[in-house]
Amino acid sequence: MTEPLNNELPEPINLDSRRARRDDTPEESAGALVPVPVDAAEVERMDTAYEIALDEETDNGKVLVPVDTARLAVPIADGTRLPIIPTHLRPENLRATITRALARAGHVGAYHAVRSPWYATKLGWFASRGLSRLISQQLRWWWVPNSVALEQKAADAGELKEWEKIHRQLKATRLWRGGVLALQNLGLLIGAPIAWNAAPAAGLAVAGAALVAGLAHFGRPAGQTLVGTAVVAPRFRKLNSDIVLRAYYAAGLGRPDRTDQEVRFGSAMSRDARNTGSQVVVDLPYGKGWSDVAGAREKIASGLDVHANQVFLTPDKTSSRRHMLFVADRDPLAVPVGRTDMLDCKPRSVWRPVRFGKDERDALVRLPLLWSSLLVGAQPRKGKTFAARLVALHAALDPWTKLIVADGKNSPDWLGFKKIAHRTVFGTHPNPNDDNPIEHLQAILDEVLAHIDRVNSVLTSLPVSACPDGKLTEELARDHRYPDLRVLVMVMEEFQVYFETEDQAVNKEIAAKLSRIQAVGPSAGVVLISSSQKPSGVGAGDVGRLFNRFRDNHSNRFALKCGNRIVSEAVLGGDAYAEGFDASSLPVGDEYRGVGYLYGVTDSTPTVRTFLADAADADKILTAARKHREQLGTLTGEAAGEDLERATRDVLADVLTVMGPDNAGHWDTIAGRLANQMPEQYDGTTPDAISAQARALGVASVNVKRDGVTRKGCRTDDVRAAMARRDGTTA
């Protein structure tokens, strides 16, 4: 969830002196909308380059002016008392202020220290260039170069007397100026040695430095500086009331010529607490509401003359026509938030929220896991797998949590989880990572359902003192006496493929079990993390209905860039689009990977930039996660070398068993024998289901003649050959 912000409105302040503060605000003091003024002289001493304003200065010289008092819905009273002690110097903020100032000063000092040899070289070059320019200009002054044109003009006109007059004056001027320069040079020749021997060393150093500095300044090329800039802030749009009103009226959200249709303001224009943009509370005219302004976001951005990615609207709980307008100085979604803090490899707890990323206001976004489920959807290569894996890595670092990974696309992204996963499934067809993924998934779903039943049974049997609310608690989940009460996190990557296998009966079985787990699992501590690039249009009939039920029952949703509005609605839900959230409108580009809408966690829907954990990071975290589990003895399932104990079926062996002495059999006969002889495993199975499973394992479906009837079936030799290939032996 997004960290809460203080609802108190900041005092109106002049932000001219603090517009250059672009360094990150410490998290401890970043939660409140409180202005943090900085003196302009301090900023200059900190060697910060000022931003280039995109708007003209106002008449009163202020960069940012408060909203006109006459237009305020809640006017600011005259005589409002300003705080005696500035906010950034208050005891609770003083440490953060000092830390920030020291860090900034240290950066500036180190930046210039590294470049000091280059600065010295430039200083020498500028000074020598200045000396050359000075000598050149003195020679030009002595020669009086413009006189040549006067002499030539007189000669061309044939005015000999005028030419002689000019020539005599020129000779006299050159003689006088030459004498001045001669006296200057004589003074330098005599005075310099005397000063060198008589003046103190400190005086000589000061005079020499001043002389070199003066010559360097005189010789500095146009557009160049001697010392570089250690901190450069970006360009930004300065807002005032007229600009905001212009934008809203241009977007058709009001009419300035009608009093009852005017757009008004519910707060003063101010900077946000992190100094990343400007904000103001806006009151729409009566009859206009949130849906109107949410649909006009791009038009508002056009009226503000900024990109739509810089405009963020937040509804207000007090009124449907009131909202907060925040305009970022630059596109915040293109600013990476860095790697996950899980790289410290310390244990985590699924009972604590995941540090998922940062929102458009640079506030930390936390994602709770318990009692909920997460659906992640996006186009390919937009960060969907990385986002889901980030959450799974958090669960992996909790040594008391069982993790199940079912990767429908059989990609390398999830292979590392074999180090700690209780169960894994890869793909939909036999492959080097999984010899029978569909059958394994069916068995895993049965195991999860049995786990849910055991959890509920144990919780029911516990006394009220141990389980006061009849719910799973963190203490119970970590109690060695109750190994069945572990939290179970189940990851379903590209889950839609398991609704679209070759066997419709299998599809229906998987769909029904997943839907049941989705419905009853969260209350028993089962957390589902599902991801898909195709969250709609899957299956038909009962399978399609169950797929939609499974998808729609996810309580939390994270939508990255989607291909169109329909897919966005499938991920976020139809209500999200009505509220103005369309993941197909998210920006495109490599810098926007991992950016999406997080819907359902809180009343707000932040645009989140997820923390990064690439393949190398994931491997490091999973290696540490295994060590944590080994130390506590909590490795289970496949990670501990345990086979899946299940009332499952070896289709090939079972088919061979029921065929008995027959060398061939019809599929319907084989299905009937399986259902009769092994009802706990094959009750309700169909000939088509058995045929599909056998064919997937390499058994050919051929015409078999039995009792004078020819139908599709299989031969025992083909079954034995398939078993030999599977087991790596010769038939």
BELTA-V782834 format. One record per backbone hydrogen bond with DSSP energy under -0.5 kcal/mol. NH is the residue of the N-H (numbers start at 1). CO is the residue of the C=O. Records with the same first field share a line. If there is no record, write none. Layout:
BEGIN
NH: CO, CO
END
This chain:
BEGIN
3: 364
6: 31
15: 13
18: 15
19: 15, 16
21: 18
22: 20
29: 26
30: 27
34: 32
43: 39
44: 40
45: 41
46: 42
47: 44
48: 43
49: 231
53: 51
54: 236
58: 62
61: 58
71: 68
72: 69
73: 265
74: 265
77: 75
80: 77
86: 84
89: 86
90: 87
93: 90
94: 90
95: 91
97: 93
98: 94
99: 95
100: 96
101: 97
102: 98
103: 99
104: 100
105: 101
106: 102
107: 103
108: 104
109: 105
110: 106
111: 107
112: 108
113: 109
114: 110
115: 111
116: 113
119: 115
120: 116
121: 117
122: 118
123: 119
124: 120
125: 121
126: 122
127: 123
128: 124
129: 125
130: 126
131: 127
132: 128
133: 129
134: 130
135: 131
136: 132
137: 133
138: 134
139: 135
140: 136
141: 137
142: 138
143: 139
144: 140
145: 140
147: 144
148: 145
149: 146
150: 146
151: 147
152: 148
153: 149
154: 150
155: 151
156: 152
157: 153
158: 155
159: 154
160: 158
163: 159
164: 160
165: 161
166: 162
167: 163
168: 164
169: 165
170: 166
171: 167
172: 168
173: 169
174: 170
175: 171
176: 172
177: 173
178: 174
179: 175
180: 176
181: 177
182: 178
183: 179
184: 180
185: 181
186: 182
187: 183
188: 184
189: 185
190: 186
191: 187
192: 188
193: 189
194: 190
195: 191
196: 192
197: 193
198: 194
199: 195
204: 200
205: 201
206: 202
207: 203
208: 204
209: 205
210: 206
211: 207
212: 208
213: 209
214: 210
215: 211
216: 212
217: 213
218: 214
219: 215
220: 216, 217
224: 221
230: 47, 228
231: 47
233: 49, 231
236: 52
238: 236
244: 240
245: 241
246: 242
247: 243
248: 244
249: 245
250: 246
251: 247
252: 249
253: 248
255: 261
258: 255
261: 258
262: 259
264: 283
265: 71
266: 281
267: 281
270: 279
272: 277
275: 272
278: 327
279: 270
280: 325
282: 323
283: 264
284: 282, 321
285: 253
286: 260
288: 285
290: 320
292: 289
293: 289
294: 290
295: 291
296: 292, 293
297: 294
300: 296
301: 297
302: 298
303: 299
304: 300
305: 301, 302
306: 301
310: 307
311: 308
312: 310, 326
314: 324
316: 319, 322
319: 316
322: 319
323: 282
324: 314
325: 280, 323
326: 312, 324
327: 278
328: 310, 326
329: 276
332: 330
334: 331
335: 332
336: 334
340: 612
343: 340
344: 341
345: 342
348: 397
352: 349
354: 367
356: 354, 365
357: 365
358: 609
359: 363
362: 359
365: 357
366: 1, 364
367: 354
368: 366
369: 350
370: 350
372: 369
374: 528
375: 556
376: 530
377: 558
378: 532
379: 561
382: 379
387: 383
388: 384
389: 385
390: 386
391: 387
392: 388
393: 389
394: 390
395: 391
396: 392
397: 393
398: 395
399: 397
401: 398
402: 487
404: 489
405: 423
406: 491
407: 405, 425
408: 406, 493
410: 407
414: 411
415: 412
416: 412
417: 414
418: 415
419: 416
420: 417
421: 417
422: 403
423: 403
425: 405
427: 407
431: 434
434: 431
440: 436
441: 437
442: 438
443: 439
444: 440
445: 441
446: 442
447: 443
448: 444
449: 445
450: 446
451: 447
452: 448
453: 449
454: 450
455: 451
456: 452
457: 453
458: 454
459: 455
460: 456
461: 457
462: 458
466: 463
467: 463
470: 467
472: 523
477: 473
478: 474, 475
479: 476
480: 478
482: 479
485: 482
486: 483
487: 400
488: 525
489: 402, 487
490: 488, 527
491: 404, 489
492: 529
493: 406, 491
494: 531
495: 492, 531
497: 494
498: 495
499: 496
500: 497
504: 502
507: 503
508: 504
509: 505
510: 506
511: 507
512: 508
513: 509
514: 510
515: 511
516: 512
517: 513
518: 514
519: 515
520: 516
521: 517
524: 521
525: 522
526: 521
527: 488, 525
528: 372, 526
529: 490
530: 374, 528
531: 492
532: 376
543: 540
544: 540
545: 541
546: 542
547: 543
548: 544
549: 545
550: 546
551: 547
552: 548
553: 549
554: 551
556: 373
557: 599
558: 375
559: 597
560: 377, 558
562: 583
568: 564
569: 565
570: 566
571: 567
572: 568
573: 569
576: 573
577: 573
578: 574
579: 575
580: 577
581: 576
582: 580
585: 582
586: 583
592: 589
593: 590
594: 382
595: 592
596: 608
597: 559
598: 606
599: 557, 597
600: 602
602: 604
608: 596, 606
609: 358
610: 594, 608
611: 356
612: 338
618: 614
619: 615
620: 616
621: 617
622: 618
623: 619
624: 620
625: 621
626: 622
627: 623
628: 624
629: 625
630: 626
631: 627
632: 628
633: 629
634: 629
635: 629
638: 422
639: 421, 636
640: 637
641: 638
642: 637
645: 643
646: 644
648: 646
651: 649
654: 650
655: 651
656: 652
657: 653
658: 654
659: 655
660: 656, 657
662: 659
665: 714
667: 712
670: 666
671: 667
672: 668
673: 669
674: 670
675: 671
676: 672
677: 673
678: 674
681: 678
682: 678
683: 679
685: 682
690: 686
691: 687
692: 688
693: 689
694: 690
695: 691
696: 692
697: 693, 694
698: 695
699: 694
700: 698
702: 700, 713
704: 711
706: 704, 709
709: 706
711: 704, 709
713: 702
714: 665
716: 663
719: 715
720: 716
721: 717
722: 718
723: 719
724: 720
725: 721
726: 722
727: 723
728: 724
729: 724
END
